[in-house]
Amino acid sequence: MKIVKIIENRLYAVCYDDQQDDEYTRLFYHDWNDIPGLIQFFLTHNAFLQTPFWKNFKLSYEDAAYIVFEEAMGLEEELQICALHADTEDYPDLNSYFQEFGGEFLFYVCDYVPVKAYGTNNPSLIRLYALRITDNCYLIVGGGIKLAKTIQESPGLEKVISRIKQVQAYLKEQGVISADDLLE
């Protein structure tokens, strides 16, 4: 596992040993940017779009693919703006954009708080999962398309919880306490 700098002192991403790209690059420049791949994903998982929640939005698999693409572009732009605001102490910053999430971590005391960011639509099809390292400094650990109530039930997201725990253990083992420690 290695850590890749996305925006100095603000945003970093994990590159897992079994992957060529870091999570930021994988999500924004491959998975969420590949319209034919997204269409195939939604064709394969079309049953999720027919559940009571998503059925109300009347999304075809093509519509869903283009929505993910547009949400990803919007999310990346929002992250850039929030990182800039963190440097100038303006609002919204990264701290206000990322939200803590519960579930398995609700009562789990840890040094690196799991957080998530949504795409720009409401409701959003995409999620970006990260760990808060320090004030306005985040490490992206994964993400994907969320089609079900829980991440464990969403195709492609079932590994997120184990990845979060894996990265938390790695950071603790490496003694990471600030952004300066991430790239050592």
Short mmCIF file of the C-alpha atoms (twelve columns), coordinates in Angstrom:
data_MODEL
# 
_entry.id   MODEL 
# 
loop_
_atom_site.group_PDB 
_atom_site.id 
_atom_site.type_symbol 
_atom_site.label_atom_id 
_atom_site.label_alt_id 
_atom_site.label_comp_id 
_atom_site.label_asym_id 
_atom_site.label_seq_id 
_atom_site.Cartn_x 
_atom_site.Cartn_y 
_atom_site.Cartn_z 
_atom_site.pdbx_PDB_model_num 
ATOM 1   C CA . MET A 1   0.000   0.000  0.000   1 
ATOM 2   C CA . LYS A 2   1.197   3.493  -0.763  1 
ATOM 3   C CA . ILE A 3   -0.206  6.995  -0.360  1 
ATOM 4   C CA . VAL A 4   -0.472  9.385  -3.312  1 
ATOM 5   C CA . LYS A 5   -0.765  13.172 -3.026  1 
ATOM 6   C CA . ILE A 6   -3.763  14.655 -4.843  1 
ATOM 7   C CA . ILE A 7   -3.744  18.163 -3.313  1 
ATOM 8   C CA . GLU A 8   -0.827  19.037 -1.039  1 
ATOM 9   C CA . ASN A 9   -1.747  18.992 2.682   1 
ATOM 10  C CA . ARG A 10  -5.439  18.466 1.860   1 
ATOM 11  C CA . LEU A 11  -6.291  15.400 -0.177  1 
ATOM 12  C CA . TYR A 12  -4.472  12.104 -0.573  1 
ATOM 13  C CA . ALA A 13  -5.456  8.695  -1.924  1 
ATOM 14  C CA . VAL A 14  -4.522  5.111  -1.195  1 
ATOM 15  C CA . CYS A 15  -2.999  2.949  -3.895  1 
ATOM 16  C CA . TYR A 16  -3.567  -0.656 -2.856  1 
ATOM 17  C CA . ASP A 17  -0.953  -3.284 -3.637  1 
ATOM 18  C CA . ASP A 18  -3.365  -5.174 -5.917  1 
ATOM 19  C CA . GLN A 19  -4.155  -2.087 -8.038  1 
ATOM 20  C CA . GLN A 20  -2.269  0.002  -10.560 1 
ATOM 21  C CA . ASP A 21  -4.028  3.300  -9.814  1 
ATOM 22  C CA . ASP A 22  -4.749  5.126  -6.591  1 
ATOM 23  C CA . GLU A 23  -8.402  5.336  -5.535  1 
ATOM 24  C CA . TYR A 24  -8.872  8.944  -6.665  1 
ATOM 25  C CA . THR A 25  -7.594  8.182  -10.166 1 
ATOM 26  C CA . ARG A 26  -9.491  4.894  -10.350 1 
ATOM 27  C CA . LEU A 27  -12.805 6.494  -9.441  1 
ATOM 28  C CA . PHE A 28  -12.657 9.877  -11.179 1 
ATOM 29  C CA . TYR A 29  -10.698 8.965  -14.308 1 
ATOM 30  C CA . HIS A 30  -11.704 5.367  -14.895 1 
ATOM 31  C CA . ASP A 31  -14.784 3.959  -13.156 1 
ATOM 32  C CA . TRP A 32  -16.937 7.114  -13.090 1 
ATOM 33  C CA . ASN A 33  -15.613 8.433  -16.410 1 
ATOM 34  C CA . ASP A 34  -16.258 5.322  -18.528 1 
ATOM 35  C CA . ILE A 35  -19.758 5.710  -20.012 1 
ATOM 36  C CA . PRO A 36  -19.795 2.278  -21.752 1 
ATOM 37  C CA . GLY A 37  -18.540 0.666  -18.531 1 
ATOM 38  C CA . LEU A 38  -21.155 2.514  -16.476 1 
ATOM 39  C CA . ILE A 39  -23.928 1.473  -18.870 1 
ATOM 40  C CA . GLN A 40  -22.774 -2.138 -18.542 1 
ATOM 41  C CA . PHE A 41  -22.683 -1.808 -14.742 1 
ATOM 42  C CA . PHE A 42  -26.276 -0.550 -14.657 1 
ATOM 43  C CA . LEU A 43  -27.420 -3.182 -17.163 1 
ATOM 44  C CA . THR A 44  -25.917 -5.852 -14.930 1 
ATOM 45  C CA . HIS A 45  -27.427 -4.330 -11.778 1 
ATOM 46  C CA . ASN A 46  -30.658 -2.989 -13.288 1 
ATOM 47  C CA . ALA A 47  -32.713 -4.743 -10.597 1 
ATOM 48  C CA . PHE A 48  -31.400 -2.185 -8.086  1 
ATOM 49  C CA . LEU A 49  -32.861 0.637  -10.192 1 
ATOM 50  C CA . GLN A 50  -36.228 -1.125 -9.930  1 
ATOM 51  C CA . THR A 51  -36.308 -1.113 -6.120  1 
ATOM 52  C CA . PRO A 52  -38.953 1.163  -4.570  1 
ATOM 53  C CA . PHE A 53  -36.441 3.896  -3.767  1 
ATOM 54  C CA . TRP A 54  -34.803 4.254  -7.192  1 
ATOM 55  C CA . LYS A 55  -37.942 3.335  -9.150  1 
ATOM 56  C CA . ASN A 56  -39.494 6.669  -8.074  1 
ATOM 57  C CA . PHE A 57  -36.782 8.454  -10.095 1 
ATOM 58  C CA . LYS A 58  -37.564 6.456  -13.260 1 
ATOM 59  C CA . LEU A 59  -33.902 6.018  -14.198 1 
ATOM 60  C CA . SER A 60  -32.996 3.970  -17.230 1 
ATOM 61  C CA . TYR A 61  -29.584 2.330  -17.137 1 
ATOM 62  C CA . GLU A 62  -28.363 4.909  -19.694 1 
ATOM 63  C CA . ASP A 63  -29.684 7.804  -17.589 1 
ATOM 64  C CA . ALA A 64  -28.004 6.385  -14.490 1 
ATOM 65  C CA . ALA A 65  -24.665 6.070  -16.315 1 
ATOM 66  C CA . TYR A 66  -24.735 9.704  -17.441 1 
ATOM 67  C CA . ILE A 67  -25.824 10.854 -13.988 1 
ATOM 68  C CA . VAL A 68  -22.813 9.108  -12.419 1 
ATOM 69  C CA . PHE A 69  -20.514 10.732 -14.985 1 
ATOM 70  C CA . GLU A 70  -21.952 14.199 -14.284 1 
ATOM 71  C CA . GLU A 71  -21.965 13.696 -10.512 1 
ATOM 72  C CA . ALA A 72  -18.302 12.649 -10.594 1 
ATOM 73  C CA . MET A 73  -17.329 15.781 -12.509 1 
ATOM 74  C CA . GLY A 74  -19.267 17.892 -10.020 1 
ATOM 75  C CA . LEU A 75  -17.814 16.097 -7.000  1 
ATOM 76  C CA . GLU A 76  -14.261 16.497 -8.244  1 
ATOM 77  C CA . GLU A 77  -14.850 20.215 -8.797  1 
ATOM 78  C CA . GLU A 78  -16.395 20.582 -5.306  1 
ATOM 79  C CA . LEU A 79  -13.395 18.836 -3.725  1 
ATOM 80  C CA . GLN A 80  -11.011 21.199 -5.532  1 
ATOM 81  C CA . ILE A 81  -12.980 24.249 -4.364  1 
ATOM 82  C CA . CYS A 82  -13.251 22.970 -0.791  1 
ATOM 83  C CA . ALA A 83  -9.507  22.264 -0.676  1 
ATOM 84  C CA . LEU A 84  -8.820  25.799 -1.869  1 
ATOM 85  C CA . HIS A 85  -11.231 27.165 0.741   1 
ATOM 86  C CA . ALA A 86  -9.412  25.172 3.427   1 
ATOM 87  C CA . ASP A 87  -6.223  27.022 2.477   1 
ATOM 88  C CA . THR A 88  -7.919  30.429 2.615   1 
ATOM 89  C CA . GLU A 89  -10.127 29.585 5.619   1 
ATOM 90  C CA . ASP A 90  -13.268 30.152 3.560   1 
ATOM 91  C CA . TYR A 91  -16.435 28.064 3.586   1 
ATOM 92  C CA . PRO A 92  -17.287 25.418 2.490   1 
ATOM 93  C CA . ASP A 93  -14.061 23.603 3.208   1 
ATOM 94  C CA . LEU A 94  -13.250 19.894 3.202   1 
ATOM 95  C CA . ASN A 95  -14.370 19.513 6.826   1 
ATOM 96  C CA . SER A 96  -17.828 20.747 5.916   1 
ATOM 97  C CA . TYR A 97  -18.029 18.643 2.762   1 
ATOM 98  C CA . PHE A 98  -17.116 15.250 4.210   1 
ATOM 99  C CA . GLN A 99  -19.570 13.699 6.670   1 
ATOM 100 C CA . GLU A 100 -18.833 11.118 9.344   1 
ATOM 101 C CA . PHE A 101 -20.663 7.881  8.853   1 
ATOM 102 C CA . GLY A 102 -21.923 5.420  11.384  1 
ATOM 103 C CA . GLY A 103 -22.939 1.850  11.056  1 
ATOM 104 C CA . GLU A 104 -20.066 -0.317 12.101  1 
ATOM 105 C CA . PHE A 105 -18.022 2.759  13.044  1 
ATOM 106 C CA . LEU A 106 -20.673 4.595  15.053  1 
ATOM 107 C CA . PHE A 107 -19.218 3.553  18.407  1 
ATOM 108 C CA . TYR A 108 -15.769 2.685  17.098  1 
ATOM 109 C CA . VAL A 109 -13.182 5.016  18.576  1 
ATOM 110 C CA . CYS A 110 -10.305 5.405  16.191  1 
ATOM 111 C CA . ASP A 111 -7.561  7.838  15.294  1 
ATOM 112 C CA . TYR A 112 -8.699  8.164  11.693  1 
ATOM 113 C CA . VAL A 113 -12.402 8.971  11.430  1 
ATOM 114 C CA . PRO A 114 -14.236 7.388  8.468   1 
ATOM 115 C CA . VAL A 115 -16.089 9.946  6.372   1 
ATOM 116 C CA . LYS A 116 -18.016 10.037 3.113   1 
ATOM 117 C CA . ALA A 117 -18.842 12.523 0.412   1 
ATOM 118 C CA . TYR A 118 -21.795 12.354 -1.933  1 
ATOM 119 C CA . GLY A 119 -22.107 13.235 -5.570  1 
ATOM 120 C CA . THR A 120 -23.814 16.468 -6.516  1 
ATOM 121 C CA . ASN A 121 -27.343 15.096 -7.105  1 
ATOM 122 C CA . ASN A 122 -29.946 14.479 -4.434  1 
ATOM 123 C CA . PRO A 123 -30.161 11.579 -4.061  1 
ATOM 124 C CA . SER A 124 -26.648 10.805 -5.167  1 
ATOM 125 C CA . LEU A 125 -25.601 7.614  -6.894  1 
ATOM 126 C CA . ILE A 126 -21.933 7.916  -5.953  1 
ATOM 127 C CA . ARG A 127 -20.011 7.844  -2.705  1 
ATOM 128 C CA . LEU A 128 -16.431 8.692  -1.902  1 
ATOM 129 C CA . TYR A 129 -15.063 7.215  1.335   1 
ATOM 130 C CA . ALA A 130 -12.088 8.684  3.160   1 
ATOM 131 C CA . LEU A 131 -10.376 8.937  6.514   1 
ATOM 132 C CA . ARG A 132 -9.885  12.266 8.271   1 
ATOM 133 C CA . ILE A 133 -6.218  12.597 9.080   1 
ATOM 134 C CA . THR A 134 -6.264  16.112 10.569  1 
ATOM 135 C CA . ASP A 135 -8.263  19.310 10.151  1 
ATOM 136 C CA . ASN A 136 -9.124  19.626 6.412   1 
ATOM 137 C CA . CYS A 137 -6.812  16.745 5.466   1 
ATOM 138 C CA . TYR A 138 -8.343  13.536 4.088   1 
ATOM 139 C CA . LEU A 139 -7.165  10.229 2.691   1 
ATOM 140 C CA . ILE A 140 -9.443  8.651  0.076   1 
ATOM 141 C CA . VAL A 141 -9.770  4.916  0.683   1 
ATOM 142 C CA . GLY A 142 -12.490 3.942  -1.801  1 
ATOM 143 C CA . GLY A 143 -15.787 4.687  -3.380  1 
ATOM 144 C CA . GLY A 144 -18.293 3.598  -5.926  1 
ATOM 145 C CA . ILE A 145 -21.929 3.559  -6.863  1 
ATOM 146 C CA . LYS A 146 -24.376 3.097  -4.005  1 
ATOM 147 C CA . LEU A 147 -27.569 1.410  -5.134  1 
ATOM 148 C CA . ALA A 148 -28.748 -0.223 -1.914  1 
ATOM 149 C CA . LYS A 149 -29.504 0.904  1.616   1 
ATOM 150 C CA . THR A 150 -26.134 -0.267 2.949   1 
ATOM 151 C CA . ILE A 151 -22.693 -0.325 1.415   1 
ATOM 152 C CA . GLN A 152 -22.487 -4.057 2.106   1 
ATOM 153 C CA . GLU A 153 -25.519 -4.629 -0.167  1 
ATOM 154 C CA . SER A 154 -24.291 -2.343 -2.973  1 
ATOM 155 C CA . PRO A 155 -22.406 -4.062 -5.786  1 
ATOM 156 C CA . GLY A 156 -18.789 -2.946 -5.817  1 
ATOM 157 C CA . LEU A 157 -18.880 -1.369 -2.357  1 
ATOM 158 C CA . GLU A 158 -18.868 -4.498 -0.231  1 
ATOM 159 C CA . LYS A 159 -15.082 -4.197 0.347   1 
ATOM 160 C CA . VAL A 160 -15.188 -0.620 1.656   1 
ATOM 161 C CA . ILE A 161 -15.498 -1.491 5.376   1 
ATOM 162 C CA . SER A 162 -12.576 -3.929 5.277   1 
ATOM 163 C CA . ARG A 163 -10.498 -1.431 3.253   1 
ATOM 164 C CA . ILE A 164 -11.194 1.295  5.833   1 
ATOM 165 C CA . LYS A 165 -10.039 -0.974 8.655   1 
ATOM 166 C CA . GLN A 166 -6.993  -2.052 6.626   1 
ATOM 167 C CA . VAL A 167 -5.952  1.563  6.003   1 
ATOM 168 C CA . GLN A 168 -6.605  2.586  9.624   1 
ATOM 169 C CA . ALA A 169 -4.300  -0.219 10.792  1 
ATOM 170 C CA . TYR A 170 -1.663  0.757  8.218   1 
ATOM 171 C CA . LEU A 171 -1.731  4.434  9.261   1 
ATOM 172 C CA . LYS A 172 -1.494  3.521  12.930  1 
ATOM 173 C CA . GLU A 173 1.390   1.138  12.223  1 
ATOM 174 C CA . GLN A 174 3.180   3.880  10.245  1 
ATOM 175 C CA . GLY A 175 2.608   6.426  13.036  1 
ATOM 176 C CA . VAL A 176 0.766   8.888  10.798  1 
ATOM 177 C CA . ILE A 177 -0.426  11.905 12.761  1 
ATOM 178 C CA . SER A 178 -0.316  14.661 10.117  1 
ATOM 179 C CA . ALA A 179 -0.239  15.245 6.371   1 
ATOM 180 C CA . ASP A 180 3.567   15.403 6.563   1 
ATOM 181 C CA . ASP A 181 3.629   11.765 7.702   1 
ATOM 182 C CA . LEU A 182 1.517   10.484 4.799   1 
ATOM 183 C CA . LEU A 183 4.225   10.458 2.151   1 
ATOM 184 C CA . GLU A 184 7.239   9.413  4.238   1 
# 
